[in-house]
């Protein structure tokens, strides 16, 4: 079985030493499941990874597409996720949500 070449990292704001969870975790409830289901529905071979804090709390929630290294900010709805997935399929960044 081949390994996915693309990954989507989803900040879940898990921090060390018991610090409170940040904005990403609070605003992304259900996003991981939605992403997995949408990728399956689209037939996309992309691995989804929940991460600890990506140190971009002021721009969160954060989603990163690798290996392209596309950092997306303010990912607060399934509509934004859909736009990002459309961009991945087209091989293009979604400028509106890019973290500069």
Backbone bond lengths (Angstrom), bond angles and torsions (degrees), N, CA, C in turn:
res aa  C-N    CA-C-N  psi(-1)  N-CA   C-N-CA  omega(-1)  CA-C   N-CA-C  phi
1 X - - - 1.452 - - 1.527 109.47 -
2 X 1.305 116.66 131.04 1.463 121.47 -179.52 1.524 110.74 -76.03
3 X 1.312 114.69 150.70 1.462 121.14 178.02 1.523 108.72 -91.24
4 X 1.328 116.32 140.39 1.466 121.21 177.69 1.524 109.54 -57.71
5 X 1.321 116.26 137.22 1.459 119.48 176.83 1.520 111.33 -90.34
6 X 1.321 116.97 -20.04 1.464 120.62 178.86 1.515 109.91 -109.19
7 X 1.330 114.00 149.06 1.457 121.14 177.42 1.520 108.56 -136.43
8 X 1.324 115.60 147.90 1.451 122.10 170.68 1.519 106.59 -116.33
9 X 1.328 115.99 117.37 1.454 121.64 177.74 1.520 107.83 -94.90
10 X 1.323 116.38 128.35 1.461 121.54 -179.00 1.522 108.21 -117.47
11 X 1.322 116.28 115.05 1.456 119.84 179.96 1.522 109.76 -64.50
12 X 1.324 115.06 128.79 1.463 120.47 177.16 1.526 111.34 -117.19
13 X 1.321 116.62 8.06 1.460 123.74 170.85 1.516 115.36 58.60
14 X 1.307 117.19 27.84 1.458 118.53 175.53 1.513 107.67 -78.87
15 X 1.323 116.30 123.36 1.456 121.25 -174.73 1.521 110.35 -117.15
16 X 1.309 114.70 157.99 1.459 120.20 -179.50 1.519 111.24 -75.18
17 X 1.298 115.04 161.32 1.461 123.76 173.53 1.527 114.19 59.63
18 X 1.328 116.90 27.45 1.456 119.63 173.04 1.515 116.48 74.36
19 X 1.339 117.56 13.11 1.456 119.51 177.02 1.528 108.92 -60.02
20 X 1.337 117.39 151.80 1.463 119.84 -179.97 1.528 111.41 -61.04
21 X 1.299 115.07 149.02 1.463 120.01 175.90 1.514 108.91 -68.12
22 X 1.306 115.41 143.74 1.457 120.84 -176.92 1.515 113.42 -88.88
23 X 1.295 114.59 -165.80 1.468 123.07 -173.45 1.531 113.00 -63.45
24 X 1.323 117.27 -37.07 1.466 119.07 -174.39 1.526 111.85 -61.16
25 X 1.313 116.95 -47.61 1.462 120.21 -178.54 1.525 110.94 -63.89
26 X 1.314 116.66 -40.92 1.461 120.96 -177.74 1.526 112.92 -65.47
27 X 1.337 116.64 -30.83 1.465 120.27 -174.07 1.527 114.28 -103.70
28 X 1.325 118.11 5.43 1.460 118.98 -176.09 1.522 112.77 -120.88
29 X 1.308 117.82 25.58 1.454 121.34 178.66 1.530 109.92 -59.04
30 X 1.323 116.05 122.56 1.457 121.22 178.88 1.520 114.62 88.99
31 X 1.335 118.20 -8.66 1.463 121.02 -177.20 1.526 112.69 -65.48
32 X 1.332 117.55 -39.06 1.467 119.59 -178.26 1.519 110.27 -62.36
33 X 1.320 116.52 -45.75 1.462 120.30 178.93 1.529 110.26 -63.33
34 X 1.330 116.86 -43.92 1.462 120.25 179.30 1.528 110.60 -59.92
35 X 1.331 116.62 -46.08 1.464 120.79 179.57 1.524 111.51 -58.66
36 X 1.327 115.95 -48.72 1.471 120.58 -179.65 1.530 111.02 -58.79
37 X 1.329 116.56 -46.17 1.463 120.64 -178.37 1.527 111.38 -66.49
38 X 1.328 116.74 -41.16 1.463 120.84 -179.04 1.527 110.90 -67.29
39 X 1.316 117.11 -40.47 1.472 120.54 176.92 1.521 110.52 -61.85
40 X 1.318 116.41 -42.62 1.466 121.31 178.30 1.526 110.28 -63.18
41 X 1.341 116.31 -46.56 1.472 120.76 179.66 1.522 111.76 -60.00
42 X 1.334 116.32 -35.30 1.462 121.13 -178.47 1.528 112.66 -86.03
43 X 1.335 116.65 -7.65 1.462 120.45 -178.29 1.524 112.82 70.23
44 X 1.324 116.85 27.66 1.463 121.40 -178.46 1.529 110.23 -91.18
45 X 1.326 116.23 133.21 1.458 122.40 179.12 1.522 109.10 -94.17
46 X 1.322 115.87 77.64 1.466 122.87 -177.81 1.527 107.54 -130.23
47 X 1.330 115.71 130.66 1.464 121.01 179.00 1.520 109.56 -86.50
48 X 1.337 117.66 135.89 1.459 123.25 177.44 1.523 108.13 -104.26
49 X 1.336 115.77 129.55 1.460 121.31 -177.74 1.520 109.56 -128.59
50 X 1.334 116.71 123.75 1.466 121.73 173.26 1.525 106.92 -82.54
51 X 1.323 116.56 131.84 1.459 120.43 -177.03 1.525 111.13 -116.62
52 X 1.309 114.56 170.21 1.447 121.00 167.41 1.521 107.87 -76.91
53 X 1.295 116.76 -168.40 1.460 122.09 -176.40 1.526 110.90 -60.36
54 X 1.330 115.87 131.07 1.467 122.01 178.14 1.529 111.99 -96.40
55 X 1.332 116.50 9.94 1.470 123.05 174.21 1.531 113.26 62.67
56 X 1.313 116.01 34.01 1.473 121.85 176.71 1.524 109.90 -130.69
57 X 1.328 116.40 38.52 1.470 121.82 -172.56 1.529 113.04 -54.67
58 X 1.330 117.12 -37.04 1.461 119.93 -177.74 1.524 112.43 -68.26
59 X 1.350 117.31 -12.86 1.464 121.26 -179.26 1.528 112.53 -113.31
60 X 1.330 117.36 1.65 1.455 121.79 -171.24 1.517 113.97 -69.48
61 X 1.298 113.61 168.30 1.450 130.23 -4.47 1.536 112.46 -67.64
62 X 1.330 114.59 147.03 1.465 122.71 -175.51 1.522 110.57 -110.13
63 X 1.332 115.02 140.02 1.456 122.81 174.80 1.531 106.08 -135.47
64 X 1.340 117.70 133.29 1.462 122.13 -177.30 1.524 109.41 -122.91
65 X 1.341 116.50 131.12 1.457 121.84 176.78 1.527 107.50 -101.40
66 X 1.330 115.76 123.16 1.458 121.85 178.36 1.516 109.36 -118.18
67 X 1.327 121.43 149.27 1.458 127.11 9.45 1.527 114.42 -86.00
68 X 1.337 118.16 4.74 1.464 120.68 -177.60 1.527 112.75 -66.40
69 X 1.347 115.89 -23.12 1.462 122.22 -178.20 1.534 111.78 64.01
70 X 1.329 115.36 42.08 1.463 121.87 176.25 1.521 107.43 -91.38
71 X 1.321 117.42 114.66 1.462 123.48 179.91 1.522 108.92 -99.20
72 X 1.329 116.23 122.16 1.458 121.40 179.42 1.518 110.28 -110.66
73 X 1.328 115.14 138.33 1.466 122.23 -178.26 1.522 110.39 -111.76
74 X 1.316 115.97 160.40 1.458 120.41 173.85 1.507 114.47 59.45
75 X 1.329 116.84 36.30 1.462 120.91 -179.30 1.536 107.69 -81.59
76 X 1.332 114.60 88.36 1.463 120.84 -171.38 1.526 114.69 -113.23
77 X 1.324 117.24 4.12 1.471 118.19 -178.73 1.526 110.97 -150.99
78 X 1.324 114.86 161.29 1.460 119.31 176.86 1.528 110.83 -67.56
79 X 1.323 117.77 -26.70 1.469 120.68 177.18 1.533 110.48 -63.60
80 X 1.331 116.73 -39.48 1.474 120.18 177.71 1.522 109.70 -68.01
81 X 1.330 116.81 -41.68 1.466 120.00 176.78 1.519 110.09 -59.41
82 X 1.325 117.39 -43.98 1.465 121.13 178.53 1.529 111.09 -58.66
83 X 1.331 117.04 -43.55 1.466 121.08 179.42 1.528 110.52 -62.70
84 X 1.321 116.74 -41.46 1.470 120.65 179.30 1.528 110.35 -65.75
85 X 1.327 117.57 -42.64 1.467 120.54 177.93 1.521 111.29 -64.71
86 X 1.331 117.35 -38.21 1.467 120.56 174.46 1.522 109.79 -58.49
87 X 1.335 116.38 -43.44 1.457 121.40 179.16 1.515 112.14 -62.80
88 X 1.330 117.26 -41.90 1.465 120.62 177.74 1.522 109.75 -61.05
89 X 1.321 116.22 -44.67 1.471 120.20 179.33 1.525 111.41 -61.17
90 X 1.338 116.62 -36.57 1.464 121.40 -178.90 1.527 112.90 -86.76
91 X 1.349 116.23 -6.41 1.459 120.55 -178.34 1.516 112.87 71.96
92 X 1.335 116.40 26.54 1.465 120.94 -176.29 1.524 110.78 -129.79
93 X 1.319 115.70 144.63 1.454 121.21 175.06 1.524 109.72 -72.02
94 X 1.324 115.50 152.56 1.461 120.88 173.33 1.522 106.00 -100.83
95 X 1.331 114.72 94.30 1.465 122.26 -171.46 1.531 113.82 -53.21
96 X 1.321 115.61 -36.33 1.469 121.26 -175.28 1.528 112.79 -57.58
97 X 1.332 117.12 -30.90 1.460 120.75 -175.18 1.539 114.18 -110.76
98 X 1.327 116.36 2.31 1.476 119.36 -177.92 1.519 111.48 -66.56
99 X 1.315 114.71 141.09 1.462 121.92 173.19 1.521 106.13 -87.12
100 X 1.334 116.29 113.53 1.473 120.37 -174.93 1.511 111.82 -74.46
